[in-house]
Amino acid sequence: MSDLAAELRTRIAREGYVTVADYMNAVAGAYYARGDVFGAKGDFTTAPEISQTFGEIIGLWCAVAWQQMGQPGPFKLIECGPGRGTLMADLLRAAKQVPSFVQSADIHFVERSRALRDMQRESLKEYSVTWHDDFAAVPPGPSIIIGNEFLDALPIRQFQRTETGWAERVVKLKNGSFVFDTHAVDNAPIPIPVAMSAEVGEIYEYSDAVAAFVAEVSQRLVNNGGAALLIDYGHTASAVGETLQAVKQHQYVAVLDNPGAADLTAHVDFAAVKNTARLNNAAVFGPLEQGTWLKQLGIGVRQMQLARGKPAEVARTIEQGVRRLTEPHGMGVLFKAIALAGPGLQLEGFTT
């Protein structure tokens, strides 16, 4: 039995249950502490590891946003959940085309895993980077914020429709195994949209953590100026349906099996993201399907530039990577891009 499983068993024995959000939060801490979980030899592959064009497009997007901000120097260039550091390395390489952007960037990573910090330090060894456990610890100032596959890893709460109304879904112990159950929510509002209807047994997911993060980002942008780009998989309208999933070695596994050994994520509710940002007075652009967004920003042109003069096999690999990022059967439709901004910015790539 893993240390995490033992800790969860002790807590459940003492308290009766843990919420799905508490379970996800505990698992995330143990899982990412392991270090490199990315790529073909890991559990899942993110867009920056598929093609350098992804980070390069984002780099030029950031540079244009910085120009619209009036080219402040210094400004905070913040990435939340930076993985191996691949996206930031590609971003900065591409953004060097824009005079003074890189020199003006004060780079900050929001990353709790010490093992991943070591990898990021190696990827960004030519740059000065400051690490933080939490977004709130990043000093104020004009900011450009990037979060690729960050929101999906934040914990969610699940609510299940029962014969007597909505109840919170929780994790308990039964015959020595972790199981899902429900628990009545006493004297606390359940964040179910008023118009939401559901059949008995159906599940609605809501993330207090996503709401808090988006509110904090929005307030920073409104108060200090800047832009945020958040890219993730999810849906554009709030709806019932369970999306919580566990992935290990590129295969789906049971969510409650061997906690800490698999990546736990849930689809992002982009309607909730949009509503939270607007409630905090941020301008919102999108969400837009990732494939559409990348194509409008010229990923096809960048693909041709990279392939020019290369052997046919290399050119084909470059093309396959871009197609995986942009086509419906790949990441082009399920993944969405949404941007938030402070006053006066018109962010690129979101016109349709």
Secondary structure, DSSP 8 states (H G I E B T S, - for coil): --HHHHHHHHHHHHHS-EEHHHHHHHHHHHHHTT---BSTTSSB--HHHH-HHHHHHHHHHHHHHHHHTT--SSEEEEEES-TTSHHHHHHHHHHTTSTTHHHHEEEEEE---HHHHHHHHHHTTTS-EEEESSGGGS--SSEEEEEES-GGGS--EEEEEETTEEEEEEEEEETTEEEEEEE---SS-----TT----TT-EEEE-HHHHHHHHHHHHHHHHH-EEEEEEEEEESS-------EEEETTEEE-TTSSTTSSEEE--EEHHHHHHHHHHTT-EEEEEEEHHHHHHHTTHHHHHHHHHTTS-HHHHHHHHHHHHHHHSTTTTTTTEEEEEEE-TT---TT---
